[in-house]
Structure formats: structure tokens, C-alpha cells
């Protein structure tokens, strides 16, 4: 078991790409480039540049903090999609002590976009399920960019039933632009699989904590997030459709995506005020991609606290919480 965990950690860490800057981070990028040039120019020289370096680094940090304190919903969407943002395997490596993957839906095959298995979180045995997007071209294709197929949602159902049978809490890490819309997925019953996965969440006799760690898109996200406690990372987004999709419908052009993101209230801050989610988990300054390990540890601690509270409730009370939660969404 430890061997599997250590291998997962090595794989997750080694596949992280080098840091890349988003469009709105250009001023920070310029400062960081200047810092790197200064270090390179002074390498091997006897000139003391420590004072200037300290000044530039402090300025860069302040600018980064100010930028991320005032992000628009569209900018948060870009952060949630950052290529280096931590995904399922990264959280497994840094937040969970052990992880034994379980595959297959016992019907068609094993979907790599939705992963799951038995895990340990701070001494608690849980069933862990989540979307994996991958970190490079090869792994993104293998994991289908986090877009689950019917067999993925049926695998999730199987694991939730396993959790209920053995009295294990369920933890889900949601990060998908939506379920896979391909013809083959529809032929294998995509809509039914999503509906039954949502139903399985609502019927669980054990605690369930869902966390939106990147994108939470449409029914593909709800199918793993119909829990009594829903958390979101600070710069994650959660919506019924992508901003581009919404803009294409309303304005007939995806160029209006920033306006759509604003109108849709996709951010964790908006959704907490609306009662759609229960708790926001802070990210490091500059986003989760700048310190995946710290992000994972903060997330693990938050999930553990929620599980401790929910463990005091009976199966009937847990189901009632979920029912009340979803029946009151959108009610003034």
C-alpha cells in the first residue's frame, strides 16, 4: 500500500510543468524576469546585489498579492484552468496518507477521467473519488481532460455503494469542464449514468464531503458533488455551463465569456453568499499552482474537520441534510 502511495507521489510531482504566467500576470512576470536576470548577471561576481534583490522580490510579492485580491470572475476561471494547477493525483500525494486505486464499472471498462479508491486522511479511512485532468499532453489525452464517460460515473456509483456497505465516508474532488459529450458516451448512457451517480450521492448512509478544486462544470460536476457539505478552493469556479458556452448561447460569440462569467456568479465567493457551497478553502497567494503541497494540506485539514462534524449524525440526518440543501437552492 505504501508503495502505491509513494509511486503516486513521484508521478504527480514529476509531471508538473514549469510555471507559466497568465495574461493578467504580465506585470508580475516582468518583475520576476528582472529578478532572474539580475541573479544571472551577478552570478560569480563580487558585487552585492542582495538589497536590490530583496526590494524587487518584495515588490513582486506585493504586486502578486494585490492582483489576486482583485481578480474578476473571468480571471478566476483562468486560474482554475491553469495548466500547473494541482489535480487529483497531486492531492492524493500531498493530502492523503495512503491510496489504493480501484478501477472498472463491472460493465464496460475503466474510465481514466474519474479515479477512485480507498484512502486514509489523517487516520480516517475514506472512499476517495475525483476527476483527473493530467499535466502534459500524453496524460491529458489518457485522462480525457477530466471529462468523465458513463463508465466513470458508474465506477463512482460502485465505489459509493462500497462506502455505504462498509460505513466509510465519501470524499470527492471535483475538477471537470463537464462530462464527455461524445457520441460514444451518449450511446453508452451518459445522461442516465450522471443521474444515477447524483442519486447515489443523495442516498448515501455515510458522510460525504465534496470539494470543487478547479472547474466544476455542469452535470458532470454535480454527479460527484451532491453532498451535504460542499467546499471550494478559493480560486475554483462552479457553474451549470462554461462562460464560453453561456456567451455562445446568449451573444452568439465566445468573446463575451468575461461578461458571462460575471453574470453567472461562478466564483467561490459568490456561491458561498448564495448558499450553493458551505466553505471556502484559502489558496496560497498567486493560486494553488504556486504551492500545490500547501494547498493540498489546507484542503485535507478542512475536509477532516467537516468529516469529524458529520460523523456525529445518523444516516437519516445525513440524507435529510442533502435533501434540504438541494430543495432550498435558489429559494429566496
C-alpha positions in Angstrom: 0.0 0.0 0.0 2.8 2.4 0.9 4.5 1.5 -2.4 1.4 2.6 -4.3 1.3 5.8 -2.4 4.9 6.7 -2.9 4.7 5.9 -6.6 1.7 8.2 -7.0 3.6 11.0 -5.3 6.6 10.6 -7.6 4.4 10.6 -10.7 2.4 13.6 -9.6 5.4 15.7 -8.7 7.5 14.9 -11.8 4.7 15.7 -14.3 4.1 19.2 -13.0 5.0 21.7 -15.8 7.2 24.7 -15.3 5.4 27.8 -14.1 3.6 29.9 -16.8 2.1 33.3 -16.3 -1.5 34.2 -17.2 -2.3 37.2 -19.3 -3.2 39.4 -16.3 0.0 38.4 -14.5 2.2 40.2 -17.1 3.4 42.9 -14.7 4.4 40.2 -12.1 6.1 38.3 -14.9 8.2 41.3 -15.9 9.4 41.8 -12.3 10.2 38.1 -11.9 12.1 38.2 -15.2 14.1 41.2 -14.0 14.9 39.3 -10.7 16.1 36.3 -12.7 18.3 38.5 -15.0 19.8 40.2 -12.0 20.7 36.9 -10.4 22.2 35.6 -13.6 24.2 38.8 -14.2 25.6 38.7 -10.7 26.5 35.1 -10.7 30.1 34.7 -9.9 30.6 38.5 -9.4 31.6 40.0 -6.1 29.1 42.8 -6.4 26.5 42.7 -3.5 23.0 42.7 -5.1 21.1 41.4 -2.0 19.5 44.8 -1.2 18.2 45.3 -4.8 17.0 41.7 -5.0 15.2 42.0 -1.7 13.5 45.1 -2.9 12.4 43.6 -6.2 11.2 40.4 -4.6 9.2 42.3 -2.1 7.7 44.4 -4.9 6.8 41.3 -6.9 5.2 39.7 -3.8 3.1 42.8 -3.1 2.0 43.1 -6.7 1.1 39.4 -6.9 -1.0 39.7 -3.7 -2.7 42.9 -4.9 -3.5 41.3 -8.3 -5.0 38.1 -6.7 -7.0 40.1 -4.2 -8.9 41.8 -7.0 -9.5 39.0 -9.6 -12.6 39.2 -11.8 -14.7 36.1 -12.2 -13.2 35.5 -15.7 -9.7 35.8 -14.3 -10.6 33.3 -11.6 -11.8 31.0 -14.3 -8.3 31.3 -15.9 -6.7 30.5 -12.6 -8.9 27.4 -12.1 -7.8 26.2 -15.6 -4.1 26.9 -15.0 -2.0 24.1 -16.6 0.0 23.7 -13.4 -3.0 23.7 -11.0 -2.9 20.6 -8.8 -5.3 17.8 -9.8 -6.5 14.5 -8.2 -3.1 12.8 -8.2 -1.4 15.8 -6.6 -4.0 15.9 -3.8 -3.6 12.1 -3.3 0.2 12.7 -2.9 0.1 15.6 -0.5 -3.1 15.4 1.5 -3.8 11.7 1.9 -1.6 9.2 3.7 -2.4 6.2 1.6 -4.4 5.5 -1.5 -5.4 2.1 -3.1 -7.0 2.7 -6.5 -10.0 0.6 -7.5 -11.0 0.5 -11.2 -13.7 -0.5 -13.5 -17.5 -0.2 -13.6 -18.0 -4.0 -13.9 -20.0 -3.3 -17.1 -17.9 -1.7 -19.8 -14.4 -0.6 -18.7 -12.3 1.6 -16.6 -12.6 5.4 -17.2 -9.4 7.3 -16.5 -11.1 10.7 -16.2 -12.7 9.7 -12.9 -10.5 7.9 -10.5 -11.2 6.5 -7.1 -10.3 4.0 -4.3 -9.6 3.6 -0.6 -7.6 6.3 1.1 -6.5 7.5 4.5 -6.9 11.1 5.6 -5.4 11.9 9.0 -6.1 8.4 10.3 -9.6 8.3 8.8 -10.4 5.6 6.3 -12.4 7.1 3.4 -13.5 6.3 -0.1 -11.9 8.9 -2.4 -13.3 9.8 -5.9 -12.3 12.6 -8.2 -11.6 13.9 -11.7 -8.0 13.7 -13.0 -7.2 16.1 -15.9 -3.5 15.2 -16.4 -0.5 17.5 -16.6 1.0 17.1 -20.0 -0.3 16.2 -23.5 0.1 12.4 -23.0 -1.6 12.3 -19.6 -4.3 14.8 -20.6 -5.3 12.6 -23.5 -5.2 9.5 -21.3 -7.4 11.1 -18.7 -9.6 12.7 -21.4 -9.0 16.2 -19.9 -11.1 15.2 -16.9 -14.3 14.7 -18.8 -15.9 11.5 -17.5 -17.6 8.9 -19.6 -20.6 6.7 -18.4 -18.2 4.0 -17.1 -16.5 6.6 -14.9 -19.8 7.7 -13.3 -20.8 4.0 -12.9 -17.4 3.4 -11.2 -18.2 6.2 -8.9 -21.6 4.7 -8.1 -19.9 1.3 -7.4 -17.4 3.0 -5.0 -20.2 4.9 -3.2 -22.1 1.7 -2.7 -18.9 0.1 -1.3 -18.6 3.0 1.1 -22.1 2.7 2.3 -21.7 -1.1 2.8 -18.6 -0.7 4.9 -19.5 2.5 6.7 -16.8 4.6 5.1 -17.2 8.4 4.5 -17.0 9.6 0.9 -14.7 12.4 -0.2 -14.9 13.7 -3.8 -12.5 16.1 -5.6 -14.4 17.8 -8.5 -12.4 19.2 -11.4 -14.1 18.9 -14.8 -15.4 21.2 -17.5 -18.2 18.8 -17.9 -19.0 15.2 -18.7 -17.7 13.9 -22.1 -20.2 14.9 -24.8 -19.0 12.4 -27.5 -21.4 10.2 -29.4 -20.0 7.0 -27.9 -20.7 8.3 -24.4 -24.3 9.1 -25.3 -24.6 5.6 -26.8 -23.4 4.1 -23.5 -26.0 6.1 -21.5 -24.2 9.2 -20.3 -27.3 11.0 -19.1 -28.5 8.1 -17.1 -25.1 7.4 -15.6 -24.9 11.1 -14.4 -28.4 10.9 -13.0 -27.8 7.7 -11.2 -24.5 9.0 -9.8 -26.3 12.0 -8.4 -28.9 9.7 -6.9 -26.2 7.6 -5.3 -24.7 10.7 -3.7 -28.1 11.7 -2.2 -28.9 8.2 -0.9 -25.6 7.6 0.9 -25.9 6.4 4.5 -22.4 7.8 5.3 -21.0 11.3 5.5 -20.0 12.9 2.1 -17.8 15.9 1.6 -17.3 17.3 -1.9 -14.7 19.9 -2.9 -14.5 21.9 -6.1 -10.8 22.1 -6.6 -10.6 23.5 -10.1 -13.5 23.7 -12.5 -16.9 22.4 -11.5 -18.9 22.2 -14.8 -22.5 21.2 -15.4 -23.9 17.7 -14.5 -20.5 16.2 -14.8 -19.6 18.0 -11.6 -22.9 17.7 -9.8 -22.8 13.9 -10.2 -19.9 13.9 -7.7 -20.8 17.0 -5.7 -24.4 16.2 -4.4 -23.1 16.1 -0.8 -24.3 17.6 2.5 -21.1 19.6 2.7 -19.6 21.3 -0.4 -16.3 23.1 -0.2 -14.4 25.1 -2.9 -10.8 26.2 -3.2 -10.5 30.0 -3.2 -10.0 30.4 -7.0 -12.1 27.5 -8.2 -15.2 28.0 -10.3 -18.6 26.1 -10.3 -21.3 26.6 -12.9 -24.0 25.0 -14.9 -22.2 25.8 -18.2 -18.8 27.3 -19.1 -18.6 31.0 -19.6 -17.7 30.4 -23.2 -20.8 28.2 -23.6 -23.0 30.7 -22.0 -21.7 33.5 -24.1 -22.1 31.5 -27.3 -25.8 31.0 -26.4 -26.6 34.5 -25.3 -24.4 36.6 -27.5 -23.6 34.1 -30.3 -19.9 34.6 -29.6 -17.4 33.2 -27.0 -15.7 36.5 -26.9 -18.3 37.6 -24.3 -17.1 34.9 -21.9 -15.8 37.5 -19.3 -19.2 39.2 -19.2 -20.9 35.7 -18.9 -18.6 34.7 -16.0 -19.6 37.9 -14.2 -23.3 37.4 -14.7 -23.2 33.6 -13.8 -21.7 34.2 -10.3 -19.2 31.3 -10.8 -16.7 32.1 -8.1 -16.5 30.6 -4.6 -17.1 34.0 -3.0 -20.4 34.4 -5.0 -21.5 30.8 -4.4 -20.9 30.9 -0.7 -23.1 34.0 -0.4 -25.8 32.3 -2.4 -25.7 29.2 -0.2 -24.6 26.9 -3.0 -21.3 26.0 -1.2 -20.5 25.9 2.6 -16.9 26.8 2.9 -14.0 28.3 1.0 -10.5 26.8 1.4 -7.8 29.5 1.0 -5.1 29.1 -1.6 -1.5 30.4 -1.4 -1.0 33.9 -2.7 -0.9 33.6 -6.5 -3.1 30.5 -6.7 -2.8 26.8 -5.9 -0.4 26.2 -8.7 2.3 28.2 -6.9 2.3 25.8 -3.9 0.3 22.6 -4.6 1.6 20.9 -1.4 0.4 23.8 0.9 -2.9 23.8 -1.0 -3.4 20.1 -0.5 -2.6 20.2 3.2 -5.1 23.0 3.8 -7.7 21.1 1.8 -7.0 17.9 3.7 -7.4 19.7 7.1 -10.7 21.3 6.0 -12.1 18.0 4.8 -11.1 16.3 8.0 -12.8 19.0 10.1 -16.0 18.6 8.1 -15.9 14.8 8.4 -15.5 15.0 12.1 -18.7 17.1 12.4 -20.7 14.9 10.0 -19.6 11.7 11.8 -21.9 12.6 14.7 -25.0 12.4 12.5 -27.2 9.4 11.8 -27.8 8.1 8.2 -31.3 9.6 8.3 -30.0 13.0 9.4 -27.3 13.0 6.6 -29.9 12.2 3.9 -32.2 14.9 5.3 -29.4 17.4 5.1 -28.7 16.7 1.5 -32.4 16.8 0.6 -32.9 20.1 2.4 -29.8 21.5 0.8 -30.9 20.9 -2.8 -34.6 21.6 -2.3 -33.7 25.1 -1.0 -31.2 26.1 -3.6 -32.4 29.2 -5.4 -35.2 29.9 -3.0 -35.2 33.5 -1.8 
